[in-house]
Amino acid sequence: MSLLEGRTAIVTGAGRGLGRAHALMLAKHGANVIVNDLGSSASGEGADQTPAQEVVSEIEKMGGKAAINTSDVSDWSAAKQMVEQAIDTFGDLHILVNNAGILRDRMMVNMSEDEWDVVTKVHMKGTFAPMHHAANFWRAQEKAGKKADRSVINTTSHSALFANIGQTNYAAAKAGIATMTIVAARELTRYGVRLNAIAPRAQTRMTEGLRELTEEQERRRAPEWIATLVAYLASEQSAPISGRVFEAWGFGYSVIESWQHGPQMEASMDPTEIDAGVKKIVAEARKNAGIDRGQELDP
Ligand SMILES: NC(=O)c1ccc[n+]([C@@H]2O[C@H](COP(=O)([O-])OP(=O)(O)OC[C@H]3O[C@@H](n4cnc5c(N)ncnc54)[C@H](O)[C@@H]3O)[C@@H](O)[C@H]2O)c1
């Protein structure tokens, strides 16, 4: 039996890049897939059904089952309809891959209100809304005695985990997604739902031209390396893994270890007395992990 036989998935932003690879990988391993994509530009403008339609056709050509959804994932009622569409079309829902995303990079001092609003909306609300509606369905299923392994895979970023300059909007949203994943994992265990997040690195239109790549680096940045981990996390085989954030690309998979308690001192009620103590614990603490450290992993 295939890894995902009999399971139904929603993949958001599945018309291009990583989402397309996730949808194809899930379908290849037996899942029915709702292929969601608004078809917007990399900065979130416009709409086009073609990318989602092409992925549906690709899946059908390889003998899989897929249906198109072209709604905006950050639209609350459209996200509810997307969950209902999966259930109406394929009879159930087991997997939700929140992947849709856009970029509007700008140094913080120059960032406009719109650049802040639209990026945080597409990523944070665009992850929360489908997750919320799917979780409501799963809670009802569990209460009706229908047990199943249910899996959500959210998409965070190194930008959030290692603080990329020029991306306060995107990094804040992606950090929100990472933490929201862990909180929801704690809340939803009782309904048979596992939630994990991935911080991918791949060559897509989002990262095109950012830096020159050798042939080997380009090969290791194919989205399929990441889709493999997504398909695994979507499968029952990965139970009971939940509440984890994974780095993923062609150079390997790793588990991110989250915020930790660091050096400590006694509290005071007098701000003139704590200078030496605060400087001491800051000096003793490990530095924040930086994006440069992440890049050293790129051989
Ligand atoms: N490529 C990387 O290296 C990288 C690194 C870190 C995180 N990510 C994240 O991975 C995800 C996929 O990125 P990608 O590189 O494949 O980009 P991409 O631009 O190739 O694909 C994103 C897709 O999302 C769709 N989309 C955008 N807004 C939408 C909305 N509101 N509703 C529905 N669909 C929408 C777009 O139409 C597009 O097809 C994003 O969340 C991105 O932030 C990518």
The ligand as an SDF file (V2000), in Angstrom:
LIG
                    3D

 44 48  0  0  0  0  0  0  0  0999 V2000
   11.8150   29.2210   -1.5330 N   0  0  0  0  0  0  0  0  0  0  0  0
   12.4210   29.2720   -0.3640 C   0  0  0  0  0  0  0  0  0  0  0  0
   13.6450   29.1070   -0.2460 O   0  0  0  0  0  0  0  0  0  0  0  0
   11.6230   29.5390    0.8870 C   0  0  0  0  0  0  0  0  0  0  0  0
   12.3320   29.7550    2.0830 C   0  0  0  0  0  0  0  0  0  0  0  0
   11.6050   29.9370    3.2550 C   0  0  0  0  0  0  0  0  0  0  0  0
   10.2160   29.8930    3.2200 C   0  0  0  0  0  0  0  0  0  0  0  0
    9.5600   29.7090    2.0410 N   0  0  0  0  0  0  0  0  0  0  0  0
    8.1010   29.6690    2.0800 C   0  0  0  0  0  0  0  0  0  0  0  0
    7.6420   28.5750    1.3090 O   0  0  0  0  0  0  0  0  0  0  0  0
    6.3540   28.8750    0.7860 C   0  0  0  0  0  0  0  0  0  0  0  0
    6.3430   28.6410   -0.7200 C   0  0  0  0  0  0  0  0  0  0  0  0
    7.2310   29.5490   -1.3300 O   0  0  0  0  0  0  0  0  0  0  0  0
    7.8210   29.3650   -2.8130 P   0  0  0  0  0  0  0  0  0  0  0  0
    9.2550   29.6490   -2.7030 O   0  0  0  0  0  0  0  0  0  0  0  0
    7.3570   28.0850   -3.4030 O   0  0  0  0  0  0  0  0  0  0  0  0
    7.1240   30.6250   -3.5430 O   0  0  0  0  0  0  0  0  0  0  0  0
    6.2820   30.7650   -4.8900 P   0  0  0  0  0  0  0  0  0  0  0  0
    6.0740   32.2110   -5.1010 O   0  0  0  0  0  0  0  0  0  0  0  0
    6.9280   29.9680   -5.9880 O   0  0  0  0  0  0  0  0  0  0  0  0
    4.8960   30.0530   -4.5670 O   0  0  0  0  0  0  0  0  0  0  0  0
    3.9550   30.5950   -3.6790 C   0  0  0  0  0  0  0  0  0  0  0  0
    2.5700   30.2950   -4.2150 C   0  0  0  0  0  0  0  0  0  0  0  0
    1.6040   30.7880   -3.2660 O   0  0  0  0  0  0  0  0  0  0  0  0
    0.5170   31.3550   -3.9830 C   0  0  0  0  0  0  0  0  0  0  0  0
   -0.1830   32.3220   -3.1410 N   0  0  0  0  0  0  0  0  0  0  0  0
    0.2820   33.5240   -2.7130 C   0  0  0  0  0  0  0  0  0  0  0  0
   -0.6440   34.1320   -1.9440 N   0  0  0  0  0  0  0  0  0  0  0  0
   -1.7130   33.3020   -1.8900 C   0  0  0  0  0  0  0  0  0  0  0  0
   -2.9620   33.3700   -1.2220 C   0  0  0  0  0  0  0  0  0  0  0  0
   -3.2950   34.4400   -0.4850 N   0  0  0  0  0  0  0  0  0  0  0  0
   -3.8270   32.3420   -1.3620 N   0  0  0  0  0  0  0  0  0  0  0  0
   -3.5000   31.2550   -2.1260 C   0  0  0  0  0  0  0  0  0  0  0  0
   -2.3210   31.1470   -2.7770 N   0  0  0  0  0  0  0  0  0  0  0  0
   -1.4430   32.1440   -2.6610 C   0  0  0  0  0  0  0  0  0  0  0  0
    1.1680   31.9900   -5.2010 C   0  0  0  0  0  0  0  0  0  0  0  0
    0.2240   32.1710   -6.2710 O   0  0  0  0  0  0  0  0  0  0  0  0
    2.2790   31.0080   -5.5410 C   0  0  0  0  0  0  0  0  0  0  0  0
    1.8760   30.0640   -6.5260 O   0  0  0  0  0  0  0  0  0  0  0  0
    6.0520   30.3110    1.2030 C   0  0  0  0  0  0  0  0  0  0  0  0
    5.2850   30.3040    2.3840 O   0  0  0  0  0  0  0  0  0  0  0  0
    7.4270   30.8730    1.4710 C   0  0  0  0  0  0  0  0  0  0  0  0
    7.3780   31.9780    2.3400 O   0  0  0  0  0  0  0  0  0  0  0  0
   10.2370   29.5370    0.8730 C   0  0  0  0  0  0  0  0  0  0  0  0
  1  2  1  0
  2  3  2  0
  2  4  1  0
  4  5  1  0
  4 44  2  0
  5  6  2  0
  6  7  1  0
  7  8  2  0
  8  9  1  0
  8 44  1  0
  9 10  1  0
  9 42  1  0
 10 11  1  0
 11 12  1  0
 11 40  1  0
 12 13  1  0
 13 14  1  0
 14 15  2  0
 14 16  1  0
 14 17  1  0
 17 18  1  0
 18 19  2  0
 18 20  1  0
 18 21  1  0
 21 22  1  0
 22 23  1  0
 23 24  1  0
 23 38  1  0
 24 25  1  0
 25 26  1  0
 25 36  1  0
 26 27  1  0
 26 35  1  0
 27 28  2  0
 28 29  1  0
 29 30  1  0
 29 35  2  0
 30 31  1  0
 30 32  2  0
 32 33  1  0
 33 34  2  0
 34 35  1  0
 36 37  1  0
 36 38  1  0
 38 39  1  0
 40 41  1  0
 40 42  1  0
 42 43  1  0
M  CHG  2   8   1  16  -1
M  END
$$$$
